[in-house]
Amino acid sequence: MGEPRPATPDRTGNDPPRDPEHDTADPSDHTAAPAPETPGTPGTPTNSTSGPGRRTDPDRDEDSPPRKASHDDPAKPSDHAAAPAPETTGPGAGTGADGTSAKGDAASRGQGGGGVVERRLHPVTPLRRAWAPVAVLVGWAVHDPDQAQRQLTRLTTTHLLIGLAVLIPAAALYGFLTWWFTHYAVTDTELRIRTGLLFRRTAHIRLERIQAIDVTQPLLARVAGVAKLKLDVIGTGKKDELAFLGADEARTLRAELLARAAGFAPETAHEVGEAPARQLLRVPPGVLAVSLLLTGATWGTLLAAAVVPTLLWLATHNLWTVLATALPLVGAAGASSAGRFVGEYDWTVAESPDGLRIDHGLLDRAHETVPPGRVQTVRLVEPLLWRRRRWVRVELDVAGSSNSVLLPVAPREIAESVVARVLPGVSVPPGPELTRPPRRAARCRPLWWRGHGLAVTDAVFAARYGLLRRSLALVPHAKVQSVRLTQGPWRRALRLADVHVDTGANKTVTARLRDAEEAAELLRSQAERSRTGRRDAPPDRWMA
């Protein structure tokens, strides 16, 4: 088996006997692999050989598993009764003094070689959760108002003071305990959230399943300098959240989670910081206010508030009935417009490597992200009174996310340029390219059939519907999950059919009132386009 190797302290029983005359080896003969020394000998080499195929490297990574004994290892415990195997005293020893393996040490420290540090939420969080006992009492009073009223009439001043003396500390204790038993930690692959005072719940959120991370600040949270972190995760019906964190801590944690999801090493993910962003569009408050005034829903509610009370007065001549009807209608008209203005105030869209960022809100500020590759459908909405100004509203369907608005109002040219960034390679078909249904479709929908249109390009399935409030839906072929054709008795007699395209966001886009032969051909061709589109589509990744 080749030339005999020099004898070492951990030789096997089959090695030749030691020769006293050759105990001292010339160092020049072993420059590549110096002979190992015993632990007591100073100058222990960092790389040594102990038998064929056996290597001990004290400088190896601590996270690598220790060497396991196997049948192929020439060094066996039974062969070293007289001369035990040398111990390695370096920092990377495979076995410690207490017999604990390096693998167990790495597991106890957590993934990535560093401990998994559990952190708590901001200390102001107990104030938010202390309302739970009060909410229980309010819920009981609403559920049984008669019993609550009888109990309140029996209360004296002493009883009321005693009740407050018990309720306030109990609410404070509940808020503190729920905060104390809530932790979160970030590992190499997931975000862990442990909650629960009596019933424990641990959420394991895998980073590759996260598709959007939003930072929101309600009004009181802005005053306190804290923020709420909301996570959109694939396959969940609602957002997981961390409420509340410090404003700077929330943004730092968001950047770290996105960096780890993008594949950065754990030790460098926290140093990446938030990706730079370039502003694309900012909606002026004046334009937003005018767009809301030109929305048909606002005028429709105001018209109902003027007509319905008048008719009720003519029918009943009862002032209280008129006021009870008019005030809610006027309030609804104002709330719908004022609520949208407050929520969409200072709407800003910026482009970054982790997607399009959206900042908006007058009282409650929100910092949202439209993740790349997760947008299933884009809709361009044109109310009737907006068309002279060429304004559009851009809405989205994102798989597993509640983010539904990309632009509240914008000129059509700018909106199309933003859509091109959300759906790379997709251009909005112009109006003349959208083909209308055949004229016999007027028998199904008189006048309204003119609002329907269809265009299919190499990249997108585009369907238009609506006459007064026109909407154009764009579905990339790669996002189509299924295609269906429906045809009722009346439409079968008119040789008409509808083609439905289902997306991954549980939404459906329909091309209505198409010719039956055209619909059948569209069904076959769209299935093929969807198959090839999914095959050629790039993977959905953060910071692509």
C-alpha positions as CSV (number, residue, x, y, z in Angstrom):
1,M,0.0,0.0,0.0
2,G,2.9,2.4,-0.8
3,E,5.8,3.5,1.3
4,P,5.4,3.1,5.1
5,R,4.4,6.3,6.9
6,P,6.2,7.5,10.0
7,A,4.8,6.2,13.2
8,T,2.4,8.5,15.1
9,P,1.0,8.4,18.6
10,D,-2.4,7.2,17.3
11,R,-1.1,4.3,15.2
12,T,-3.1,1.2,14.8
13,G,-2.3,-2.2,16.0
14,N,-1.4,-3.3,12.5
15,D,1.4,-0.7,12.0
16,P,5.0,-1.9,12.2
17,P,6.8,-1.5,15.5
18,R,8.5,1.7,16.3
19,D,12.2,2.0,15.6
20,P,14.1,3.9,18.3
21,E,16.7,5.0,15.9
22,H,14.1,6.9,13.8
23,D,12.0,8.5,16.5
24,T,13.3,11.9,15.6
25,A,12.2,12.9,12.2
26,D,13.8,15.6,10.1
27,P,11.3,18.5,9.8
28,S,12.4,19.1,6.3
29,D,10.8,15.7,5.4
30,H,7.4,16.8,6.6
31,T,6.8,20.4,5.5
32,A,3.4,19.6,4.0
33,A,2.1,17.7,7.1
34,P,4.3,18.0,10.3
35,A,4.0,15.3,12.8
36,P,1.5,15.9,15.6
37,E,2.5,16.6,19.1
38,T,0.8,15.7,22.4
39,P,-1.4,18.3,24.1
40,G,1.3,19.0,26.7
41,T,3.9,19.9,24.1
42,P,4.0,23.6,23.2
43,G,3.6,24.6,19.6
44,T,0.8,22.3,18.6
45,P,0.5,22.4,14.8
46,T,-2.7,23.7,13.2
47,N,-2.8,21.0,10.5
48,S,-1.7,17.5,11.3
49,T,-2.2,14.0,10.1
50,S,-3.1,11.1,12.4
51,G,-3.2,8.0,10.3
52,P,-4.3,7.7,6.7
53,G,-7.3,9.8,5.8
54,R,-7.6,11.3,9.3
55,R,-7.4,15.1,9.8
56,T,-7.7,17.4,12.8
57,D,-8.0,21.1,12.1
58,P,-8.4,23.2,15.2
59,D,-9.2,26.3,13.0
60,R,-12.1,24.7,11.2
61,D,-15.5,26.4,11.4
62,E,-17.3,25.9,14.7
63,D,-20.6,25.2,12.9
64,S,-19.3,22.2,11.0
65,P,-20.3,18.9,12.5
66,P,-17.7,16.8,14.3
67,R,-16.2,13.8,12.7
68,K,-18.2,10.6,13.4
69,A,-16.5,7.2,13.9
70,S,-17.0,4.8,11.0
71,H,-15.9,1.4,10.0
72,D,-13.4,2.8,7.5
73,D,-11.6,4.8,10.1
74,P,-8.3,3.0,10.9
75,A,-8.2,4.5,14.4
76,K,-10.4,2.6,16.8
77,P,-10.8,3.0,20.5
78,S,-9.7,-0.6,21.1
79,D,-6.4,0.0,19.3
80,H,-5.3,2.8,21.7
81,A,-5.4,1.2,25.1
82,A,-1.7,2.0,25.7
83,A,-1.5,5.2,23.6
84,P,-4.8,7.2,23.7
85,A,-5.6,9.5,20.8
86,P,-4.4,13.1,21.3
87,E,-6.9,15.7,22.3
88,T,-7.3,18.9,20.4
89,T,-7.3,21.9,22.7
90,G,-7.9,24.6,20.1
91,P,-11.1,26.7,19.9
92,G,-12.6,24.5,17.2
93,A,-12.2,21.2,19.0
94,G,-14.8,18.6,17.9
95,T,-15.4,17.6,21.5
96,G,-15.2,19.7,24.6
97,A,-13.9,18.9,28.0
98,D,-17.3,17.8,29.1
99,G,-17.9,15.5,26.1
100,T,-20.3,18.0,24.4
101,S,-19.9,17.9,20.6
102,A,-19.4,21.1,18.5
103,K,-22.6,20.3,16.7
104,G,-24.6,20.5,20.0
105,D,-22.9,23.8,20.8
106,A,-23.8,25.2,17.5
107,A,-27.4,24.1,17.9
108,S,-27.6,25.6,21.4
109,R,-26.3,28.9,20.0
110,G,-28.8,29.0,17.2
111,Q,-28.5,29.1,13.4
112,G,-25.8,30.9,11.6
113,G,-23.2,30.3,14.4
114,G,-24.8,33.1,16.5
115,G,-27.4,32.9,19.2
116,V,-31.0,33.5,18.2
117,V,-31.8,36.6,20.2
118,E,-35.4,37.1,21.3
119,R,-36.5,40.7,21.5
120,R,-39.5,42.4,23.0
121,L,-41.8,45.0,21.6
122,H,-41.6,48.7,22.5
123,P,-42.4,49.5,26.2
124,V,-45.4,51.6,25.1
125,T,-47.2,48.4,23.9
126,P,-48.8,47.6,27.3
127,L,-50.8,50.8,27.0
128,R,-52.4,49.5,23.8
129,R,-53.2,46.1,25.2
130,A,-54.5,47.3,28.6
131,W,-57.8,48.2,27.0
132,A,-58.8,44.5,26.7
133,P,-60.5,44.1,30.1
134,V,-62.3,47.4,29.5
135,A,-63.4,46.1,26.1
136,V,-64.8,42.9,27.8
137,L,-67.0,45.0,30.1
138,V,-68.2,47.2,27.2
139,G,-69.0,44.1,25.2
140,W,-71.0,42.6,28.0
141,A,-72.9,45.9,28.4
142,V,-73.8,46.0,24.7
143,H,-74.8,42.3,24.6
144,D,-77.2,42.7,27.6
145,P,-78.0,46.4,28.0
146,D,-81.0,45.8,30.3
147,Q,-79.0,43.8,32.8
148,A,-76.1,46.4,32.5
149,Q,-78.5,49.2,33.2
150,R,-79.9,47.5,36.3
151,Q,-76.4,46.8,37.7
152,L,-75.4,50.4,37.1
153,T,-78.4,51.7,39.0
154,R,-77.4,49.7,42.0
155,L,-73.9,51.1,42.2
156,T,-73.0,53.6,44.9
157,T,-70.1,55.9,44.9
158,T,-68.1,53.5,47.1
159,H,-68.8,50.6,44.8
160,L,-67.8,52.6,41.8
161,L,-64.5,53.7,43.4
162,I,-63.7,50.1,44.4
163,G,-64.5,48.9,40.9
164,L,-62.1,51.4,39.4
165,A,-59.5,50.5,42.0
166,V,-59.7,46.9,40.8
167,L,-60.2,47.5,37.1
168,I,-57.4,49.9,36.5
169,P,-54.6,47.8,38.1
170,A,-56.1,44.6,36.4
171,A,-56.0,46.3,33.0
172,A,-52.4,47.6,33.6
173,L,-51.3,44.1,34.8
174,Y,-52.9,42.4,31.7
175,G,-51.2,44.9,29.4
176,F,-47.8,44.4,31.1
177,L,-48.0,40.6,31.1
178,T,-49.1,40.3,27.4
179,W,-46.1,42.6,26.6
180,W,-43.8,40.6,28.8
181,F,-44.7,37.2,27.2
182,T,-44.5,38.5,23.6
183,H,-41.1,37.9,21.9
184,Y,-39.8,37.9,18.4
185,A,-36.6,36.6,16.9
186,V,-35.0,36.5,13.4
187,T,-33.1,33.4,12.3
188,D,-31.5,32.6,9.0
189,T,-34.7,31.3,7.5
190,E,-37.7,32.6,9.5
191,L,-39.2,35.1,11.7
192,R,-40.5,33.7,15.0
193,I,-43.3,35.5,17.0
194,R,-44.2,34.1,20.4
195,T,-47.4,35.4,22.0
196,G,-49.9,34.4,24.5
197,L,-50.4,34.7,28.3
198,L,-52.5,31.6,29.0
199,F,-52.5,30.0,25.6
200,R,-49.1,30.1,23.9
201,R,-48.8,30.6,20.2
202,T,-45.6,30.6,18.1
203,A,-45.7,31.8,14.5
204,H,-42.9,30.6,12.3
205,I,-42.9,32.9,9.2
206,R,-40.5,31.7,6.6
207,L,-38.7,34.5,4.9
208,E,-39.1,33.2,1.4
209,R,-42.9,33.2,2.0
210,I,-43.0,36.9,2.8
211,Q,-44.1,39.0,-0.1
212,A,-44.7,42.4,1.4
213,I,-43.7,44.2,4.6
214,D,-45.5,47.4,5.5
215,V,-44.8,50.0,8.2
216,T,-47.8,51.9,9.5
217,Q,-48.0,54.6,12.1
218,P,-51.5,55.6,13.5
219,L,-51.8,59.1,14.8
220,L,-51.1,58.3,18.4
221,A,-48.3,56.0,17.4
222,R,-46.7,58.9,15.5
223,V,-46.9,61.0,18.6
224,A,-45.3,58.2,20.7
225,G,-42.6,57.6,18.1
226,V,-43.5,54.0,17.4
227,A,-44.7,52.0,14.4
228,K,-46.5,48.8,13.4
229,L,-44.9,46.2,11.2
230,K,-47.3,44.2,9.0
231,L,-46.3,41.2,7.0
232,D,-48.1,39.8,4.0
233,V,-47.3,36.1,3.9
234,I,-48.3,33.7,1.1
235,G,-51.1,31.3,2.1
236,T,-52.4,33.4,5.1
237,G,-55.7,35.2,5.2
238,K,-54.6,38.1,7.4
239,K,-51.4,39.9,8.0
240,D,-49.1,39.0,10.9
241,E,-48.0,42.1,12.7
242,L,-45.5,43.4,15.3
243,A,-47.1,46.2,17.2
244,F,-45.4,48.3,18.4
245,L,-41.8,48.8,17.6
246,G,-39.7,52.0,17.7
247,A,-40.0,53.8,14.4
248,D,-36.3,53.4,13.5
249,E,-36.3,49.8,14.8
250,A,-39.3,49.0,12.6
251,R,-37.6,50.3,9.5
252,T,-34.3,48.6,10.4
253,L,-36.1,45.2,11.0
254,R,-37.9,45.5,7.7
255,A,-34.7,46.1,5.8
256,E,-33.0,43.2,7.6
257,L,-35.9,40.8,6.8
258,L,-35.9,41.8,3.1
259,A,-32.1,41.4,3.0
260,R,-32.2,37.9,4.4
261,A,-35.1,37.0,2.1
262,A,-32.9,38.2,-0.8
263,G,-30.1,35.8,0.2
264,F,-27.7,38.1,2.2
265,A,-25.7,36.4,4.9
266,P,-27.2,36.8,8.4
267,E,-24.1,38.5,9.7
268,T,-24.3,41.2,7.0
269,A,-28.1,41.4,6.6
270,H,-28.4,44.0,9.3
271,E,-25.7,46.1,7.7
272,V,-27.4,46.2,4.3
273,G,-30.0,48.8,5.4
274,E,-33.0,49.9,3.5
275,A,-32.6,49.8,-0.3
276,P,-32.3,53.2,-2.0
277,A,-35.5,54.5,-3.7
278,R,-36.1,56.8,-6.5
279,Q,-39.4,58.8,-6.5
280,L,-41.6,58.3,-9.5
281,L,-44.7,60.2,-8.7
282,R,-46.3,62.3,-6.0
283,V,-50.1,63.1,-6.1
284,P,-50.7,66.8,-5.1
285,P,-53.4,67.3,-2.4
286,G,-55.3,69.6,-4.8
287,V,-55.5,67.1,-7.6
288,L,-56.7,64.4,-5.1
289,A,-59.4,66.7,-3.8
290,V,-60.6,67.6,-7.3
291,S,-60.6,63.9,-8.4
292,L,-62.8,63.0,-5.4
293,L,-65.3,65.8,-6.3
294,L,-65.5,64.4,-9.8
295,T,-66.2,60.9,-8.6
296,G,-69.7,59.7,-9.4
297,A,-70.1,57.9,-6.1
298,T,-69.9,61.2,-4.2
299,W,-72.4,62.9,-6.4
300,G,-74.7,59.9,-6.3
301,T,-74.8,59.9,-2.5
302,L,-75.4,63.6,-2.4
303,L,-78.2,63.3,-4.9
304,A,-79.8,60.5,-2.8
305,A,-79.5,62.8,0.3
306,A,-81.4,65.5,-1.5
307,V,-84.1,63.3,-3.2
308,V,-85.0,60.7,-0.5
309,P,-85.7,63.1,2.4
310,T,-87.8,65.2,0.0
311,L,-89.9,62.3,-0.9
312,L,-90.3,61.2,2.7
313,W,-91.4,64.7,3.7
314,L,-94.1,64.7,1.0
315,A,-95.2,61.2,2.2
316,T,-95.1,61.6,6.0
317,H,-94.7,65.3,6.9
318,N,-92.6,64.1,9.8
319,L,-89.5,66.1,10.5
320,W,-87.8,63.4,12.6
321,T,-88.2,60.8,9.9
322,V,-86.6,63.2,7.3
323,L,-83.7,64.0,9.6
324,A,-83.1,60.4,10.5
325,T,-82.8,59.6,6.8
326,A,-81.0,62.7,5.5
327,L,-78.2,62.9,8.1
328,P,-76.8,59.4,7.5
329,L,-76.9,59.9,3.7
330,V,-75.0,63.3,4.0
331,G,-72.6,61.7,6.5
332,A,-71.9,58.8,4.1
333,A,-71.2,61.2,1.2
334,G,-68.8,63.2,3.3
335,A,-67.2,60.2,5.0
336,S,-66.5,58.4,1.7
337,S,-64.8,61.5,0.2
338,A,-63.1,62.8,3.3
339,G,-62.0,59.3,4.4
340,R,-60.4,58.7,1.0
341,F,-58.7,62.1,1.1
342,V,-57.3,61.5,4.6
343,G,-56.1,58.0,3.7
344,E,-54.7,58.9,0.2
345,Y,-53.2,62.2,1.2
346,D,-49.6,62.9,0.1
347,W,-49.5,59.7,-2.0
348,T,-45.9,59.0,-3.1
349,V,-44.7,56.2,-5.3
350,A,-41.0,55.4,-5.4
351,E,-39.0,52.6,-7.1
352,S,-36.5,50.4,-5.2
353,P,-34.8,47.0,-5.7
354,D,-37.4,45.4,-3.4
355,G,-40.4,46.7,-5.3
356,L,-42.5,49.8,-5.6
357,R,-42.8,51.7,-2.3
358,I,-45.9,53.6,-1.5
359,D,-46.2,56.3,1.3
360,H,-49.5,57.9,2.1
361,G,-51.8,59.2,4.9
362,L,-52.6,62.4,6.6
363,L,-53.3,61.2,10.2
364,D,-52.1,57.5,9.9
365,R,-49.0,57.2,7.8
366,A,-48.4,54.0,5.9
367,H,-45.3,52.7,4.2
368,E,-46.2,49.9,1.9
369,T,-44.4,47.8,-0.7
370,V,-45.7,46.3,-3.9
371,P,-43.6,43.1,-4.2
372,P,-42.1,42.3,-7.6
373,G,-43.6,39.3,-9.3
374,R,-46.6,39.0,-7.0
375,V,-49.0,41.3,-8.9
376,Q,-51.7,39.2,-10.6
377,T,-53.9,41.9,-12.2
378,V,-53.7,45.6,-12.9
379,R,-56.8,47.6,-13.5
380,L,-57.0,51.1,-15.0
381,V,-60.2,52.8,-13.9
382,E,-61.6,55.8,-15.7
383,P,-64.7,57.5,-14.2
384,L,-66.8,59.5,-16.7
385,L,-65.9,62.9,-15.3
386,W,-62.2,62.1,-15.4
387,R,-61.9,61.4,-19.1
388,R,-61.6,65.0,-20.2
389,R,-58.6,65.4,-17.9
390,R,-57.2,62.0,-19.0
391,W,-56.9,60.9,-15.4
392,V,-57.0,57.2,-14.3
393,R,-56.9,55.3,-11.1
394,V,-54.6,52.2,-10.9
395,E,-55.7,49.3,-8.8
396,L,-53.9,46.0,-8.1
397,D,-54.7,42.4,-7.3
398,V,-51.7,41.0,-5.3
399,A,-51.6,37.3,-4.3
400,G,-52.1,37.0,-0.6
401,S,-51.9,40.8,0.0
402,S,-54.5,43.5,0.9
403,N,-52.6,46.2,-1.0
404,S,-55.1,47.2,-3.7
405,V,-54.3,50.7,-4.9
406,L,-51.2,51.7,-6.8
407,L,-52.2,55.2,-7.8
408,P,-55.3,57.1,-6.6
409,V,-55.2,59.5,-9.5
410,A,-52.6,60.2,-12.2
411,P,-52.4,61.3,-15.9
412,R,-52.8,58.3,-18.1
413,E,-49.3,58.5,-19.6
414,I,-47.7,58.5,-16.2
415,A,-49.9,55.7,-15.0
416,E,-48.9,53.5,-18.0
417,S,-45.2,54.1,-17.2
418,V,-45.8,53.0,-13.6
419,V,-47.7,49.9,-14.8
420,A,-44.7,49.0,-17.0
421,R,-42.6,48.9,-13.9
422,V,-45.0,46.7,-12.0
423,L,-45.5,44.3,-15.0
424,P,-42.1,44.3,-16.9
425,G,-42.6,43.8,-20.6
426,V,-46.3,44.6,-20.5
427,S,-47.7,47.7,-22.4
428,V,-51.3,48.9,-22.0
429,P,-53.2,48.3,-25.3
430,P,-54.6,51.6,-26.7
431,G,-58.4,51.9,-27.1
432,P,-58.5,51.3,-30.9
433,E,-56.9,47.8,-30.4
434,L,-59.7,46.7,-28.1
435,T,-62.3,44.9,-30.2
436,R,-66.0,45.2,-29.3
437,P,-68.5,42.3,-29.1
438,P,-70.6,41.7,-32.2
439,R,-73.7,43.9,-32.6
440,R,-76.1,41.1,-31.7
441,A,-74.7,41.4,-28.2
442,A,-77.0,44.4,-27.8
443,R,-79.9,42.0,-27.4
444,C,-78.4,40.8,-24.1
445,R,-77.2,44.2,-22.9
446,P,-78.7,47.2,-24.7
447,L,-76.3,50.2,-24.9
448,W,-74.0,48.7,-22.2
449,W,-72.5,46.2,-24.7
450,R,-70.4,49.1,-26.2
451,G,-68.4,49.3,-23.0
452,H,-66.9,45.8,-23.4
453,G,-63.6,45.2,-25.3
454,L,-60.9,42.6,-25.6
455,A,-57.2,42.6,-26.7
456,V,-54.8,39.7,-26.4
457,T,-51.1,40.4,-26.9
458,D,-48.0,38.3,-26.5
459,A,-47.6,39.3,-22.9
460,V,-51.1,40.2,-21.5
461,F,-54.8,39.4,-21.6
462,A,-56.7,42.7,-21.5
463,A,-60.4,43.0,-21.0
464,R,-62.4,46.2,-20.7
465,Y,-65.9,46.6,-19.1
466,G,-68.2,49.4,-18.0
467,L,-69.7,52.4,-19.8
468,L,-69.8,55.2,-17.3
469,R,-67.0,53.9,-15.0
470,R,-64.7,52.2,-17.5
471,S,-62.2,49.7,-16.2
472,L,-59.4,48.0,-18.2
473,A,-58.0,44.8,-16.5
474,L,-54.6,43.5,-17.5
475,V,-53.6,39.9,-16.7
476,P,-50.1,38.6,-17.7
477,H,-50.3,35.2,-19.3
478,A,-47.9,33.8,-16.7
479,K,-50.4,34.7,-13.9
480,V,-53.4,32.9,-15.4
481,Q,-54.3,29.8,-13.3
482,S,-57.3,28.6,-15.3
483,V,-59.5,29.5,-18.3
484,R,-63.2,28.9,-18.5
485,L,-65.9,29.4,-21.1
486,T,-69.6,29.9,-20.0
487,Q,-72.7,30.1,-22.2
488,G,-76.3,30.3,-21.1
489,P,-79.4,29.3,-23.1
490,W,-80.1,32.8,-24.4
491,R,-76.4,33.5,-25.3
492,R,-76.2,30.0,-26.9
493,A,-79.1,31.0,-29.2
494,L,-77.3,34.3,-30.1
495,R,-73.9,32.4,-30.6
496,L,-72.3,34.4,-27.7
497,A,-70.1,33.3,-24.9
498,D,-68.0,34.6,-21.9
499,V,-64.4,33.7,-21.4
500,H,-63.2,33.8,-17.7
501,V,-59.6,34.0,-16.7
502,D,-58.8,33.1,-13.1
503,T,-55.7,34.5,-11.4
504,G,-53.6,33.5,-8.3
505,A,-55.3,36.2,-6.2
506,N,-58.7,34.4,-6.3
507,K,-59.9,37.0,-8.8
508,T,-61.5,36.6,-12.2
509,V,-61.2,38.8,-15.3
510,T,-64.0,38.1,-17.9
511,A,-64.2,38.9,-21.6
512,R,-68.0,39.1,-22.0
513,L,-70.3,38.8,-25.0
514,R,-67.7,37.3,-27.4
515,D,-68.6,35.4,-30.5
516,A,-68.9,31.7,-29.8
517,E,-66.3,30.6,-32.3
518,E,-63.9,33.4,-31.2
519,A,-64.4,32.4,-27.5
520,A,-63.7,28.7,-28.3
521,E,-60.5,29.7,-30.1
522,L,-59.5,32.1,-27.3
523,L,-60.0,29.3,-24.7
524,R,-57.5,27.1,-26.5
525,S,-54.9,29.7,-27.3
526,Q,-55.1,31.3,-23.8
527,A,-54.4,27.9,-22.2
528,E,-51.3,27.5,-24.4
529,R,-50.1,31.1,-23.7
530,S,-50.5,30.5,-20.0
531,R,-48.5,27.3,-20.1
532,T,-45.6,28.9,-22.0
533,G,-45.8,32.1,-20.0
534,R,-45.3,30.2,-16.7
535,R,-42.5,28.2,-18.1
536,D,-40.6,31.3,-19.3
537,A,-41.4,33.6,-16.4
538,P,-38.4,34.6,-14.2
539,P,-38.6,33.6,-10.6
540,D,-40.2,35.9,-8.0
541,R,-37.4,37.2,-5.8
542,W,-36.9,40.1,-3.6
543,M,-34.2,42.6,-4.8
544,A,-34.0,40.8,-8.1
